[in-house]
Amino acid sequence: MSILLDHCVPQKYQRILQSWGYDVTLLKEHTNPDADDVDVIAIAQKLDSILLTVDMDFSNILDYPPKDYQGIIVVRYQALEEELAFITLKQALLDLYREDLRKVLVVITGKHYRVRRG
């Protein structure tokens, strides 16, 4: 299982995730930057990847029920909290990576993360 980085995720996430040992795929390798969210999540499904995004649309469990996807991680933070967000993302991946990320939504906010199922 790999992590698919949405277009809206800063490029440095690729380097950071790879340095932590994760297989990372860039969405731009599969579609254009103005792809609809529905197309984005479909690509993640096709690739059997966890979608990592900063797009808050994916945190809506009514539109994107976690049970229907391989895993969605939404990172929310203020610019001053970016380092905390990296630390929290790393911890969430250590705690949940692979099977515990399937069919869940993880929202990273600064120094906390929460998991939503359903």
C-alpha positions in Angstrom: 0.0 0.0 0.0 1.3 3.4 -0.9 0.4 7.0 0.0 -1.1 9.1 -2.8 -0.3 12.8 -2.4 -3.1 15.1 -3.6 -2.1 18.1 -5.8 -2.7 20.5 -2.9 -0.2 18.8 -0.6 3.2 20.7 -0.5 6.0 18.8 -2.3 8.1 18.5 0.8 5.7 15.9 2.1 6.9 13.5 -0.5 10.5 13.9 0.7 9.5 13.6 4.3 7.3 10.5 3.9 10.0 8.8 1.7 12.6 9.6 4.4 10.3 7.8 6.9 10.3 4.8 4.6 6.8 5.1 2.9 6.0 4.5 -0.7 4.7 7.8 -2.1 2.9 8.4 -5.4 2.1 11.9 -6.6 -1.4 12.5 -8.0 0.1 14.6 -10.8 1.6 11.4 -12.2 -2.0 10.2 -12.9 -4.2 13.3 -13.6 -4.2 17.0 -14.2 -4.2 19.6 -11.3 -7.8 20.5 -11.8 -9.2 17.0 -11.4 -12.4 16.7 -9.5 -12.4 15.2 -6.0 -14.3 12.2 -7.2 -11.6 11.5 -9.8 -8.9 12.0 -7.1 -10.4 9.4 -4.7 -11.0 7.0 -7.6 -7.3 7.1 -8.5 -6.4 6.4 -4.9 -8.8 3.4 -5.0 -7.3 2.1 -8.2 -3.8 2.4 -6.8 -4.8 0.8 -3.5 -3.4 3.9 -1.8 -4.1 6.0 1.2 -5.0 9.5 0.1 -3.1 12.3 1.9 -4.6 15.7 1.3 -5.1 19.1 2.8 -8.5 19.4 1.0 -11.1 19.6 3.7 -13.8 18.3 1.3 -12.4 14.8 2.0 -13.1 15.2 5.7 -16.9 15.1 5.0 -17.9 11.6 5.9 -21.2 12.0 4.2 -19.6 12.7 0.8 -16.6 10.4 1.4 -17.7 7.6 3.8 -14.4 6.1 5.1 -15.8 2.6 4.9 -15.7 3.0 1.1 -12.0 3.9 0.7 -8.6 2.5 1.4 -7.9 5.4 3.8 -8.0 9.2 3.8 -5.7 11.4 5.8 -6.5 15.1 5.9 -3.9 17.4 7.3 -5.1 20.7 8.8 -2.7 23.1 10.4 -1.6 26.8 10.6 1.7 27.7 9.1 3.3 28.0 12.5 2.1 24.5 13.4 3.6 22.7 10.4 6.4 21.0 12.3 3.9 19.8 14.9 1.7 18.5 12.0 4.7 16.5 10.7 5.3 14.9 14.1 1.7 14.1 14.5 1.4 12.7 11.0 4.4 10.5 11.7 2.9 9.2 14.9 -0.5 8.5 13.2 1.3 6.5 10.5 3.3 4.6 13.1 0.1 3.8 15.0 -2.2 3.0 12.1 -0.3 2.3 8.9 -1.6 -0.4 6.7 -4.6 -2.3 8.0 -5.7 0.2 10.7 -5.8 3.0 8.0 -8.1 1.0 5.7 -11.6 2.3 5.7 -10.9 5.2 8.1 -10.5 9.0 7.9 -7.7 10.5 9.9 -7.7 14.2 10.5 -4.3 15.7 11.6 -4.6 19.0 13.5 -1.3 20.3 14.9 -0.3 18.0 17.7 -3.4 15.8 17.6 -5.1 13.3 15.3 -8.5 11.8 15.3 -9.8 8.7 13.6 -13.3 8.5 12.1 -14.8 5.3 10.9 -18.0 4.7 9.1 
